[in-house]
Amino acid sequence: MNHFNCIIVDDDEIDRLRVVSYTKKYPNLKIVGIFENAEDALSLLEKEKIDILFLDIDMPNMSGLDFRKQTMQVPICVYITSHPEHAVESFELEALDFIIKPINFERFSKTVERIEAFLEIKTKAQLFELSLGGDTICIKEGHHQHKVKLHDILYLEALKDYTLIVTNSKRHCVLMSIGNLLKESNFQSFVRIHRSYAIQKQYIDKKTTSEVLLNNGVLLPIGRSYKDNLSFFV
């Protein structure tokens, strides 16, 4: 079993102890630090490799948001907070999940499921290879290579340094950020609609001010800073 190092940062003692209690129910999650302020937590990150941050947001001196800005090298950040108004900013800082207090074990278990799914994808991801002509890409997965026609790709989904390439039949994960992938000439037909999503124009069925419906029924969000990218679709 792989073990993942976690730290818990919350200035509220009861909330902090509750997260500690829930985390200890998962033997693959190893707590290496428990802190009531972000400044003390920073010093540990200089000595230990941390995989997961469980962070409050509203803390004295340094908020959980400011703390995350200094710890972007940690792959997984989960916010546990009483302030839902910070949700958008937290996801701009690549938070994997955002939990509103008071937290309960059922909600925490769903977060752990998301963490495990993300880590599994990250572990299995292989290098992306651009080859086989202009309308087909080759994706290496283990000892197998899959040919994927560009027009069969419904959308791209960002997972930090990885990108999911989603077709009707399968989801492939490649070790390349969505931003770098979209710079490749083969992906010029894709439109970035959100920090986490890019789609192909021909698959758009409907559009609202906040969402895009693809013609296979998939609903994807539109990011505020990407709305102009969809001005062509009326």
MIDOSE-1310 file (N, C-alpha, C; in nm, 2 decimals, decimal comma, always signed):
residues 234
mnhf	+0,08/-0,12/+0,00/+0,00/+0,00/+0,00/+0,09/+0,13/+0,00; +0,06/+0,22/-0,09/+0,13/+0,34/-0,09/+0,08/+0,43/+0,02; +0,17/+0,50/+0,09/+0,13/+0,60/+0,19/+0,16/+0,74/+0,14; +0,07/+0,83/+0,18/+0,08/+0,97/+0,14/+0,08/+1,06/+0,26
ncii	+0,18/+1,15/+0,26/+0,20/+1,24/+0,38/+0,10/+1,35/+0,37; +0,04/+1,38/+0,49/-0,06/+1,48/+0,50/-0,02/+1,58/+0,61; -0,06/+1,70/+0,59/-0,06/+1,80/+0,70/-0,20/+1,86/+0,72; -0,23/+1,89/+0,84/-0,36/+1,95/+0,88/-0,33/+2,09/+0,94
vddd	-0,40/+2,19/+0,88/-0,37/+2,33/+0,93/-0,51/+2,39/+0,96; -0,54/+2,42/+1,08/-0,67/+2,49/+1,12/-0,65/+2,55/+1,26; -0,69/+2,67/+1,27/-0,68/+2,74/+1,40/-0,79/+2,71/+1,50; -0,89/+2,64/+1,45/-1,00/+2,59/+1,54/-0,96/+2,45/+1,59
eidr	-0,95/+2,44/+1,72/-0,90/+2,31/+1,78/-1,00/+2,20/+1,76; -1,13/+2,22/+1,77/-1,23/+2,12/+1,75/-1,23/+2,07/+1,61; -1,23/+2,16/+1,51/-1,23/+2,13/+1,37/-1,10/+2,05/+1,34; -0,99/+2,10/+1,39/-0,86/+2,03/+1,37/-0,86/+1,89/+1,42
lrvv	-0,91/+1,87/+1,54/-0,91/+1,73/+1,59/-1,01/+1,64/+1,52; -1,11/+1,70/+1,47/-1,21/+1,62/+1,39/-1,15/+1,57/+1,26; -1,07/+1,66/+1,19/-1,01/+1,62/+1,07/-0,90/+1,51/+1,10; -0,83/+1,53/+1,21/-0,73/+1,43/+1,25/-0,79/+1,30/+1,27
sytk	-0,90/+1,29/+1,34/-0,98/+1,17/+1,37/-1,02/+1,10/+1,24; -1,08/+1,18/+1,14/-1,12/+1,12/+1,02/-1,00/+1,06/+0,94; -0,90/+1,14/+0,93/-0,78/+1,10/+0,85/-0,72/+0,97/+0,90; -0,72/+0,95/+1,03/-0,66/+0,83/+1,09/-0,73/+0,71/+1,06
kypn	-0,86/+0,72/+1,01/-0,93/+0,60/+0,97/-0,88/+0,54/+0,84; -0,79/+0,62/+0,77/-0,74/+0,57/+0,64/-0,59/+0,54/+0,66; -0,55/+0,41/+0,66/-0,41/+0,38/+0,69/-0,31/+0,42/+0,58; -0,36/+0,46/+0,46/-0,27/+0,51/+0,36/-0,24/+0,66/+0,37
lkiv	-0,32/+0,72/+0,46/-0,29/+0,87/+0,48/-0,21/+0,88/+0,61; -0,09/+0,93/+0,60/+0,00/+0,95/+0,71/+0,01/+1,09/+0,75; -0,04/+1,12/+0,87/-0,03/+1,26/+0,92/+0,11/+1,29/+0,97; +0,18/+1,38/+0,91/+0,32/+1,42/+0,95/+0,32/+1,55/+1,02
gife	+0,21/+1,63/+1,02/+0,21/+1,75/+1,09/+0,07/+1,80/+1,12; +0,05/+1,86/+1,23/-0,08/+1,92/+1,27/-0,05/+2,06/+1,33; -0,12/+2,16/+1,27/-0,08/+2,30/+1,30/-0,20/+2,38/+1,32; -0,19/+2,48/+1,41/-0,29/+2,58/+1,43/-0,27/+2,71/+1,36
naed	-0,16/+2,72/+1,29/-0,13/+2,83/+1,20/-0,04/+2,79/+1,08; -0,05/+2,87/+0,98/+0,01/+2,84/+0,85/+0,16/+2,86/+0,86; +0,21/+2,96/+0,94/+0,35/+2,99/+0,95/+0,43/+2,87/+0,99; +0,38/+2,80/+1,10/+0,45/+2,69/+1,15/+0,45/+2,57/+1,05
alsl	+0,34/+2,56/+0,97/+0,34/+2,45/+0,87/+0,44/+2,47/+0,76; +0,47/+2,60/+0,73/+0,56/+2,62/+0,62/+0,70/+2,57/+0,65; +0,74/+2,57/+0,78/+0,87/+2,52/+0,81/+0,88/+2,37/+0,79; +0,77/+2,30/+0,81/+0,78/+2,15/+0,79/+0,80/+2,12/+0,64
leke	+0,73/+2,20/+0,56/+0,74/+2,17/+0,41/+0,88/+2,18/+0,36; +0,97/+2,25/+0,43/+1,11/+2,26/+0,39/+1,19/+2,13/+0,42; +1,13/+2,05/+0,51/+1,20/+1,93/+0,56/+1,14/+1,80/+0,51; +1,01/+1,80/+0,49/+0,93/+1,68/+0,45/+0,87/+1,70/+0,31
kidi	+0,85/+1,58/+0,24/+0,78/+1,58/+0,12/+0,63/+1,56/+0,16; +0,55/+1,65/+0,12/+0,40/+1,65/+0,16/+0,32/+1,62/+0,03; +0,23/+1,53/+0,04/+0,14/+1,49/-0,07/+0,00/+1,56/-0,06; -0,05/+1,58/+0,06/-0,18/+1,63/+0,07/-0,19/+1,74/+0,18
lfld	-0,26/+1,85/+0,15/-0,28/+1,96/+0,25/-0,43/+1,96/+0,28; -0,46/+1,95/+0,41/-0,60/+1,98/+0,46/-0,59/+2,12/+0,53; -0,66/+2,22/+0,46/-0,64/+2,36/+0,51/-0,77/+2,43/+0,54; -0,77/+2,50/+0,65/-0,87/+2,60/+0,68/-0,83/+2,72/+0,59
idmp	-0,92/+2,81/+0,57/-0,89/+2,94/+0,50/-0,87/+3,06/+0,59; -0,97/+3,08/+0,68/-0,97/+3,20/+0,76/-0,88/+3,17/+0,88; -0,75/+3,21/+0,88/-0,66/+3,19/+0,99/-0,58/+3,32/+1,01; -0,54/+3,35/+1,13/-0,47/+3,48/+1,16/-0,33/+3,48/+1,09
nmsg	-0,29/+3,60/+1,05/-0,16/+3,63/+0,99/-0,15/+3,58/+0,85; -0,16/+3,45/+0,83/-0,16/+3,39/+0,69/-0,28/+3,30/+0,67; -0,36/+3,34/+0,56/-0,47/+3,26/+0,53/-0,44/+3,13/+0,46; -0,53/+3,04/+0,45/-0,51/+2,92/+0,38/-0,48/+2,94/+0,23
ldfr	-0,54/+3,05/+0,18/-0,52/+3,08/+0,04/-0,38/+3,13/+0,01; -0,33/+3,21/+0,10/-0,19/+3,26/+0,09/-0,09/+3,15/+0,11; -0,12/+3,06/+0,21/-0,04/+2,95/+0,23/-0,03/+2,86/+0,11; -0,14/+2,84/+0,04/-0,14/+2,75/-0,08/-0,05/+2,82/-0,19
kqtm	-0,05/+2,95/-0,20/+0,03/+3,02/-0,30/+0,17/+2,99/-0,29; +0,22/+2,96/-0,16/+0,36/+2,93/-0,14/+0,39/+2,78/-0,14; +0,28/+2,70/-0,16/+0,30/+2,55/-0,15/+0,24/+2,48/-0,28; +0,25/+2,54/-0,39/+0,19/+2,49/-0,51/+0,26/+2,36/-0,55
qvpi	+0,38/+2,33/-0,50/+0,44/+2,20/-0,53/+0,38/+2,08/-0,47; +0,29/+2,10/-0,37/+0,22/+1,99/-0,31/+0,10/+1,96/-0,41; +0,09/+1,83/-0,45/-0,01/+1,80/-0,55/-0,15/+1,81/-0,52; -0,19/+1,79/-0,39/-0,33/+1,78/-0,35/-0,35/+1,88/-0,24
cvyi	-0,45/+1,97/-0,26/-0,49/+2,06/-0,16/-0,65/+2,05/-0,14; -0,69/+2,03/-0,01/-0,83/+2,02/+0,02/-0,86/+2,13/+0,12; -0,96/+2,22/+0,09/-1,00/+2,33/+0,18/-1,11/+2,28/+0,27; -1,11/+2,31/+0,40/-1,22/+2,28/+0,49/-1,24/+2,41/+0,56
tshp	-1,36/+2,47/+0,53/-1,37/+2,61/+0,57/-1,52/+2,64/+0,60; -1,54/+2,75/+0,67/-1,68/+2,80/+0,70/-1,71/+2,91/+0,60; -1,63/+2,94/+0,50/-1,64/+3,05/+0,41/-1,66/+3,01/+0,26; -1,78/+2,97/+0,22/-1,81/+2,93/+0,08/-1,77/+3,03/-0,02
ehav	-1,77/+3,16/+0,02/-1,74/+3,26/-0,08/-1,60/+3,25/-0,14; -1,51/+3,17/-0,08/-1,37/+3,16/-0,13/-1,36/+3,04/-0,23; -1,47/+2,97/-0,26/-1,46/+2,85/-0,34/-1,39/+2,88/-0,48; -1,43/+2,98/-0,55/-1,38/+3,01/-0,68/-1,23/+3,03/-0,67
esfe	-1,18/+3,11/-0,58/-1,04/+3,14/-0,56/-0,96/+3,02/-0,53; -1,02/+2,93/-0,45/-0,95/+2,81/-0,41/-0,93/+2,72/-0,53; -1,02/+2,71/-0,62/-1,00/+2,62/-0,73/-0,91/+2,68/-0,83; -0,90/+2,82/-0,83/-0,79/+2,88/-0,91/-0,65/+2,84/-0,86
leal	-0,65/+2,81/-0,73/-0,52/+2,76/-0,67/-0,51/+2,61/-0,68; -0,58/+2,55/-0,77/-0,58/+2,40/-0,80/-0,61/+2,32/-0,68; -0,71/+2,36/-0,60/-0,77/+2,28/-0,49/-0,84/+2,16/-0,55; -0,82/+2,04/-0,49/-0,89/+1,92/-0,54/-1,03/+1,92/-0,49
dfii	-1,05/+1,97/-0,37/-1,19/+1,97/-0,31/-1,20/+2,09/-0,22; -1,33/+2,12/-0,19/-1,37/+2,24/-0,10/-1,48/+2,19/-0,02; -1,46/+2,18/+0,11/-1,56/+2,13/+0,21/-1,61/+2,24/+0,30; -1,74/+2,25/+0,31/-1,79/+2,35/+0,40/-1,81/+2,29/+0,54
kpin	-1,76/+2,36/+0,64/-1,79/+2,32/+0,78/-1,93/+2,34/+0,82; -1,99/+2,26/+0,91/-1,92/+2,16/+0,99/-1,90/+2,03/+0,90; -1,78/+1,98/+0,91/-1,75/+1,86/+0,83/-1,80/+1,73/+0,90; -1,85/+1,64/+0,82/-1,88/+1,51/+0,88/-1,81/+1,40/+0,80
ferf	-1,81/+1,28/+0,86/-1,72/+1,17/+0,80/-1,77/+1,13/+0,66; -1,90/+1,13/+0,64/-1,95/+1,09/+0,50/-1,89/+1,19/+0,40; -1,89/+1,32/+0,43/-1,84/+1,41/+0,33/-1,69/+1,39/+0,31; -1,62/+1,37/+0,43/-1,47/+1,35/+0,42/-1,44/+1,23/+0,34
sktv	-1,52/+1,12/+0,36/-1,49/+1,00/+0,28/-1,50/+1,02/+0,13; -1,59/+1,10/+0,09/-1,60/+1,13/-0,05/-1,48/+1,21/-0,10; -1,42/+1,29/-0,02/-1,30/+1,36/-0,05/-1,18/+1,26/-0,07; -1,18/+1,17/+0,02/-1,07/+1,07/+0,02/-1,08/+0,99/-0,11
erie	-1,21/+0,96/-0,15/-1,23/+0,89/-0,28/-1,17/+0,97/-0,40; -1,19/+1,10/-0,39/-1,14/+1,19/-0,50/-0,99/+1,19/-0,50; -0,93/+1,19/-0,38/-0,79/+1,19/-0,36/-0,73/+1,06/-0,42; -0,79/+0,95/-0,39/-0,74/+0,82/-0,44/-0,75/+0,81/-0,59
afle	-0,86/+0,86/-0,64/-0,88/+0,85/-0,79/-0,78/+0,94/-0,86; -0,75/+1,06/-0,80/-0,65/+1,15/-0,86/-0,51/+1,08/-0,86; -0,48/+1,02/-0,74/-0,34/+0,96/-0,73/-0,33/+0,84/-0,82; -0,44/+0,77/-0,84/-0,43/+0,65/-0,93/-0,41/+0,70/-1,07
iktk	-0,48/+0,80/-1,11/-0,46/+0,85/-1,25/-0,32/+0,90/-1,27; -0,27/+0,97/-1,17/-0,13/+1,03/-1,17/-0,03/+0,92/-1,18; -0,05/+0,81/-1,11/+0,04/+0,70/-1,11/+0,04/+0,63/-1,24; -0,07/+0,61/-1,30/-0,09/+0,54/-1,43/-0,05/+0,62/-1,55
aqlf	-0,05/+0,75/-1,54/-0,03/+0,83/-1,66/+0,10/+0,81/-1,72; +0,10/+0,80/-1,86/+0,22/+0,78/-1,93/+0,25/+0,90/-2,02; +0,37/+0,91/-2,08/+0,40/+1,02/-2,16/+0,32/+1,03/-2,29; +0,28/+1,15/-2,32/+0,20/+1,17/-2,45/+0,30/+1,17/-2,57
elsl	+0,26/+1,11/-2,67/+0,34/+1,11/-2,79/+0,26/+1,16/-2,91; +0,32/+1,26/-2,98/+0,25/+1,31/-3,09/+0,31/+1,25/-3,22; +0,22/+1,17/-3,29/+0,28/+1,10/-3,40/+0,16/+1,06/-3,49; +0,20/+0,98/-3,60/+0,10/+0,92/-3,69/+0,02/+1,01/-3,77
ggdt	+0,07/+1,13/-3,80/+0,00/+1,22/-3,89/-0,08/+1,32/-3,82; -0,14/+1,41/-3,90/-0,20/+1,53/-3,85/-0,34/+1,51/-3,78; -0,41/+1,40/-3,82/-0,54/+1,38/-3,76/-0,55/+1,27/-3,66; -0,44/+1,21/-3,62/-0,44/+1,10/-3,53/-0,32/+1,12/-3,43
icik	-0,35/+1,09/-3,30/-0,24/+1,09/-3,20/-0,22/+0,95/-3,15; -0,10/+0,93/-3,10/-0,07/+0,80/-3,04/-0,04/+0,82/-2,89; -0,11/+0,74/-2,81/-0,10/+0,75/-2,66/-0,04/+0,62/-2,61; +0,07/+0,63/-2,54/+0,13/+0,51/-2,49/+0,08/+0,49/-2,35
eghh	+0,03/+0,37/-2,32/-0,02/+0,33/-2,19/+0,04/+0,19/-2,16; +0,14/+0,19/-2,07/+0,22/+0,07/-2,04/+0,29/+0,02/-2,17; +0,27/-0,10/-2,21/+0,33/-0,16/-2,33/+0,24/-0,14/-2,45; +0,13/-0,08/-2,43/+0,03/-0,07/-2,55/+0,03/+0,08/-2,60
qhkv	+0,01/+0,09/-2,73/-0,01/+0,22/-2,79/-0,15/+0,23/-2,85; -0,22/+0,34/-2,82/-0,35/+0,36/-2,87/-0,36/+0,47/-2,97; -0,42/+0,44/-3,09/-0,44/+0,55/-3,19/-0,57/+0,61/-3,16; -0,57/+0,74/-3,15/-0,69/+0,82/-3,12/-0,71/+0,92/-3,23
klhd	-0,82/+0,92/-3,30/-0,85/+1,02/-3,40/-0,89/+1,15/-3,33; -0,83/+1,26/-3,38/-0,86/+1,39/-3,31/-1,01/+1,42/-3,31; -1,08/+1,39/-3,42/-1,22/+1,42/-3,43/-1,31/+1,34/-3,34; -1,25/+1,23/-3,28/-1,32/+1,15/-3,18/-1,31/+1,20/-3,04
ilyl	-1,22/+1,30/-3,02/-1,20/+1,36/-2,88/-1,31/+1,46/-2,85; -1,39/+1,43/-2,74/-1,50/+1,52/-2,70/-1,45/+1,64/-2,63; -1,36/+1,62/-2,53/-1,31/+1,73/-2,46/-1,18/+1,69/-2,38; -1,11/+1,79/-2,34/-0,99/+1,77/-2,26/-1,02/+1,82/-2,12
ealk	-0,97/+1,75/-2,02/-0,99/+1,79/-1,88/-0,85/+1,80/-1,81; -0,82/+1,91/-1,74/-0,70/+1,93/-1,68/-0,69/+1,87/-1,54; -0,58/+1,80/-1,51/-0,55/+1,75/-1,38/-0,41/+1,79/-1,34; -0,39/+1,92/-1,31/-0,26/+1,97/-1,27/-0,17/+1,95/-1,39
dytl	-0,06/+1,87/-1,38/+0,04/+1,85/-1,48/-0,01/+1,75/-1,58; -0,13/+1,69/-1,57/-0,18/+1,59/-1,65/-0,30/+1,64/-1,73; -0,34/+1,57/-1,83/-0,46/+1,60/-1,90/-0,54/+1,47/-1,94; -0,67/+1,47/-1,91/-0,75/+1,36/-1,96/-0,80/+1,39/-2,10
ivtn	-0,78/+1,30/-2,19/-0,83/+1,30/-2,32/-0,96/+1,21/-2,33; -1,07/+1,27/-2,34/-1,20/+1,20/-2,33/-1,27/+1,18/-2,46; -1,29/+1,05/-2,49/-1,37/+1,02/-2,61/-1,50/+0,95/-2,56; -1,59/+0,91/-2,66/-1,71/+0,84/-2,62/-1,68/+0,70/-2,56
skrh	-1,57/+0,64/-2,60/-1,54/+0,51/-2,55/-1,44/+0,49/-2,44; -1,35/+0,60/-2,42/-1,25/+0,58/-2,32/-1,19/+0,71/-2,28; -1,13/+0,71/-2,16/-1,06/+0,83/-2,11/-0,91/+0,79/-2,10; -0,82/+0,87/-2,17/-0,68/+0,85/-2,16/-0,62/+0,96/-2,08
cvlm	-0,51/+0,93/-2,00/-0,44/+1,03/-1,93/-0,30/+1,05/-1,98; -0,26/+1,17/-2,00/-0,13/+1,20/-2,06/-0,05/+1,29/-1,97; +0,08/+1,28/-1,96/+0,16/+1,36/-1,88/+0,20/+1,49/-1,96; +0,10/+1,58/-1,96/+0,12/+1,71/-2,03/+0,01/+1,80/-1,98
sign	+0,04/+1,92/-1,94/-0,06/+2,01/-1,89/-0,16/+2,05/-2,01; -0,28/+2,09/-1,98/-0,37/+2,12/-2,08/-0,33/+2,24/-2,16; -0,26/+2,34/-2,09/-0,21/+2,46/-2,16/-0,11/+2,42/-2,26; -0,01/+2,33/-2,23/+0,09/+2,29/-2,33/+0,03/+2,21/-2,44
llke	-0,07/+2,13/-2,40/-0,13/+2,04/-2,51/-0,20/+2,13/-2,61; -0,27/+2,24/-2,57/-0,34/+2,32/-2,66/-0,25/+2,41/-2,75; -0,12/+2,41/-2,71/-0,02/+2,48/-2,80/+0,02/+2,40/-2,92; +0,00/+2,27/-2,91/+0,03/+2,18/-3,02/-0,06/+2,21/-3,14
snfq	+0,00/+2,21/-3,26/-0,07/+2,24/-3,38/-0,19/+2,15/-3,40; -0,18/+2,02/-3,36/-0,29/+1,93/-3,38/-0,41/+1,96/-3,30; -0,40/+2,05/-3,20/-0,51/+2,08/-3,11/-0,57/+2,22/-3,13; -0,54/+2,28/-3,25/-0,59/+2,41/-3,28/-0,74/+2,42/-3,29
sfvr	-0,81/+2,30/-3,31/-0,95/+2,31/-3,32/-1,02/+2,31/-3,18; -0,95/+2,30/-3,08/-1,00/+2,30/-2,94/-1,02/+2,44/-2,89; -1,12/+2,46/-2,81/-1,15/+2,59/-2,75/-1,15/+2,58/-2,60; -1,07/+2,66/-2,53/-1,06/+2,66/-2,39/-1,18/+2,73/-2,33
ihrs	-1,26/+2,66/-2,25/-1,38/+2,72/-2,20/-1,37/+2,74/-2,05; -1,27/+2,69/-1,99/-1,25/+2,69/-1,84/-1,11/+2,65/-1,81; -1,06/+2,69/-1,69/-0,93/+2,65/-1,65/-0,91/+2,50/-1,66; -1,01/+2,42/-1,65/-1,00/+2,28/-1,65/-1,05/+2,21/-1,77
yaiq	-1,11/+2,28/-1,87/-1,17/+2,22/-1,98/-1,15/+2,29/-2,11; -1,13/+2,20/-2,22/-1,13/+2,25/-2,36/-1,21/+2,16/-2,44; -1,29/+2,21/-2,54/-1,38/+2,13/-2,62/-1,35/+2,16/-2,77; -1,41/+2,08/-2,85/-1,41/+2,10/-2,99/-1,54/+2,17/-3,04
kqyi	-1,53/+2,26/-3,12/-1,65/+2,34/-3,16/-1,76/+2,26/-3,21; -1,73/+2,16/-3,29/-1,84/+2,08/-3,36/-1,93/+2,00/-3,26; -1,88/+1,99/-3,14/-1,95/+1,91/-3,04/-2,04/+1,99/-2,95; -2,05/+2,12/-2,97/-2,13/+2,21/-2,89/-2,27/+2,20/-2,93
dkkt	-2,37/+2,17/-2,84/-2,51/+2,16/-2,87/-2,58/+2,29/-2,82; -2,55/+2,33/-2,70/-2,62/+2,45/-2,64/-2,52/+2,52/-2,55; -2,54/+2,65/-2,53/-2,46/+2,73/-2,44/-2,54/+2,82/-2,36; -2,51/+2,83/-2,23/-2,57/+2,93/-2,14/-2,46/+3,02/-2,10
tsev	-2,49/+3,11/-2,01/-2,39/+3,20/-1,96/-2,29/+3,13/-1,87; -2,32/+3,02/-1,82/-2,23/+2,95/-1,73/-2,19/+2,81/-1,77; -2,26/+2,75/-1,87/-2,23/+2,61/-1,90/-2,24/+2,58/-2,05; -2,17/+2,48/-2,10/-2,18/+2,43/-2,23/-2,24/+2,29/-2,23
llnn	-2,33/+2,26/-2,31/-2,39/+2,12/-2,33/-2,33/+2,07/-2,46; -2,26/+1,96/-2,45/-2,21/+1,89/-2,57/-2,32/+1,80/-2,62; -2,31/+1,76/-2,75/-2,42/+1,69/-2,81/-2,43/+1,54/-2,77; -2,34/+1,50/-2,68/-2,35/+1,37/-2,62/-2,41/+1,37/-2,48
gvll	-2,45/+1,49/-2,44/-2,52/+1,51/-2,31/-2,43/+1,56/-2,20; -2,30/+1,57/-2,22/-2,20/+1,61/-2,12/-2,22/+1,76/-2,10; -2,23/+1,80/-1,97/-2,24/+1,94/-1,93/-2,11/+1,99/-1,87; -2,05/+2,10/-1,92/-1,92/+2,15/-1,87/-1,94/+2,30/-1,84
pigr	-1,86/+2,34/-1,73/-1,87/+2,48/-1,69/-1,79/+2,57/-1,78; -1,84/+2,70/-1,78/-1,76/+2,80/-1,85/-1,70/+2,89/-1,75; -1,57/+2,91/-1,76/-1,50/+3,00/-1,66/-1,52/+3,14/-1,70; -1,52/+3,23/-1,60/-1,55/+3,37/-1,63/-1,45/+3,43/-1,73
sykd	-1,33/+3,40/-1,72/-1,22/+3,46/-1,80/-1,21/+3,39/-1,94; -1,30/+3,29/-1,97/-1,29/+3,22/-2,10/-1,42/+3,24/-2,18; -1,51/+3,33/-2,13/-1,64/+3,34/-2,20/-1,62/+3,40/-2,34; -1,53/+3,49/-2,36/-1,51/+3,54/-2,50/-1,46/+3,44/-2,60
nlsf	-1,41/+3,33/-2,55/-1,36/+3,22/-2,64/-1,48/+3,15/-2,71; -1,60/+3,17/-2,65/-1,72/+3,11/-2,71/-1,81/+3,21/-2,78; -1,76/+3,33/-2,81/-1,84/+3,43/-2,88/-1,88/+3,39/-3,02; -1,82/+3,29/-3,08/-1,85/+3,25/-3,21/-1,99/+3,17/-3,21
fv	-2,02/+3,12/-3,09/-2,14/+3,03/-3,08/-2,26/+3,12/-3,03; -2,36/+3,14/-3,11/-2,47/+3,22/-3,07/-2,59/+3,14/-3,04
